[in-house]
Amino acid sequence: MYAVVLVCITCAAWWWWRRQSAKSSEPPCWPGGWPVVGHAPRFIGDAANAWNQLKIIADQSNEFGGVVAVSIGPRTIYCITDPDDCYTITNTCLEKDSYYDFAEPWLGDGLITARYAVWKDHHKHVHPAFNQTFLDTFIGVFNSQSRKLVKSFENNAGKGPFDHYTKTQQIALETICLTALGVDFSDSSFITNYIDALDPMFSTTVERFTKPWWHSSYLFSFSKLKKTQDFYMKILQSMASLVLKKRKSEVFGNTDAERSITPETKFKPFIDNLLEQSVEKGVFTDKQIREHIDTILVVGHQTTAHVLTYTMVLLGSHPDVQEKLFSEIQEVLGEDRDVEKMDLSKLTYLEAVLKESLRVITVTPLIARKLERDIKLKNYTVSAGRTCVLMFHGLHKHPMWGPDRHEFKPERWLEPGKMPDHPNAFAPFGLGRRRCIGKTYAMMSLKVTLAHVVRNYRIMADHTKMRFKYGIVLKPDNEGHYVNIEKRSSL
C-alpha cells in the first residue's frame, strides 16, 4: 500500500516538474493582455485594424527572439518569425490549425484546408500537373494574356491615377482558367460575378476571426454573418461546378460515361489530371474535384494579381529601379516579341525585382499550424494543443535582412553579402512539405506579365500612401495603390 502511494507521489512530482520546466521555457507573452479574454479586444474592429495588430505582433516577436505568445480568450497562439523555428514547425507540424475550419464549407478538402492525411494522399496525385515541362507549355497563354492586360491599360495612359488591381485580377483569373483549368470564360459574365463575390467572402471570414464569439460553429450558424457567407459562397462554388461540368463535357464528348482519357501529351492540365485519376483509379469524387477547383481558382489568381499590383506600385515609386529593369527587358527581348522559355533565366534583374516585392509586401503574410505535441524550438518550447502562426511578413523583416530591411532594394538579390546567410530567410510561398504547389507557375506568369507591362508603360506611384487590410491575403485598403502610366515612346 505504502509502495503504491509512494509511486503515485513520485509520478505526480515528476509530472509537476515537467510542467514547470515547460512553463519556464515557454515563449514570452505579448504585453497588454486582459484577464480572461487576453488580447482578443485588440482584434475587434475592421480588417485594417487586424493587419495593424498582426504587424505589431511580428515586430514584437522579432524583439523577443523570434517567438511571442498571444492569448485569444483561453486559447494560446505562438507567433513565430525566427527562420529556424519556422522551418521546424512547417516540417514537424503538418496539420492545419482549426482556424482553417472557417473556410472548410467553401474549400472543403482542397490542398490549403485539408487535413494532413487527405493532403498527403491528394498531393501526390495533384503534383504531376505542376511539372516544369508541362508548365512551359503555358508560356503562350501567359504572353497573350499579358498583351491583353497591356491593351486594357491603353485608355488609362496619361489620364491620372487609376485602380490597376481591377485589371490585374481579371486577367489573372482568366489566365488560371485558360491554363490549369482548361476552360475559357473570357467573354462571359462568370469571371465578373466571381470577382464581385470574392472580396465579400474574404471579409466574412476575417470578420468571424476578429469576433471570438463567432468562433463557435454552433453560435455562428445563427448569425446574420453566416447567411451573408452562404450567399457569396454559393456564387463562388457555382463557378467551380461550371468549370467541372464544362471540362467533363469537352473531355468525355458530352457524356459522363466512365472511360479512359487518352492523353495527347505526357502532361495534362490540372483539371484533366484529376478527371483521369477519378475515372481510371477512383482517386477523386466529383465533390473532391470541385473542392480542388475552388482552391486553385482563388489561390491561383489572388497571389499573382496582388503581387503584380504591388510590384507596379513599387516600381512607380522607384524610377531608377524601373528604368534599370526596362533596360534589361530591352536587352533580352529586343523588339516587341513574346517572352520565350529561354528568356526567363536571362531576366535576372526582373526576378530580383519580383523577389524583393514579395519580401517587402508579403501577399500571404501568415499561415497557421496545429501543435499535436510539444516542440522544442531554438530558444523555447511550444506546447501541444495550441496554435502556431508562422508570420512570413515578420520573417521578411527579421533583423538578419539588415538595417535597410524595410526598403525596396532589388540589388540585394544580386550582390554577394547583401542577403541573409540562411536558407529559410525567404518564404513568400511557405516553407516545408506543405509549401505552395503553384510557386513555379506564379513566378513564370509574373515574369512574363511584368516584362510586357514595363516594356510598354512608364509607371508613376507613391508606395508610402498604401494602406493594407488583412483579408487572408494582404489587400489594399485605400486608393494609395493607384498608379499613373504613360505609354513609352521607344516602341
Buried (B, 14 or more C-beta within 10 A) or exposed (E): EEEEEEEEEEEEEEEEEEEEEBEEBBBBBBEEBEEEBBBBEBBEBBBBBBBBBBBEBBBBBBEBBBBBBBBBEEBBBBBBBBBBBBBBBBEBBBBBBEBBEBBBBBBBBBBBBBBBEBBEEBBEBBEBBBEEEBBBEBBEBBBEBBBBBBEBBEEBBEEEBBBBBEBBBBBBBBBBBBBBBBBEBBEEEBBEBBBEBBEBBBBBBBBBBBBBEBBEEEEBEEBEBBEBBEEBBEBBBBBBEBBBBBBBEEBBEEEEEEEEBEEEEEBBBBBBBBBBBBBEEEBBEBEBBBBBBBBBBBBBBBBBBBBBBBBBBBBBBBEEBBEBBBEBBBEBBEEEEBBBEEBBEBBEBBBBBBBBBBBBBBBBBBBBBBBEEBBEBEBBBBBEEBBBBBBBBBBBBBEBBEEEBEEBBBEBBEEEEEBBEBEBBBBBBBBBEBBBBBBBBBBBBBBBBBBBBBBBBBBBBBBEEBEBBBBBBBBBBEEBBBBBBEBBEEE
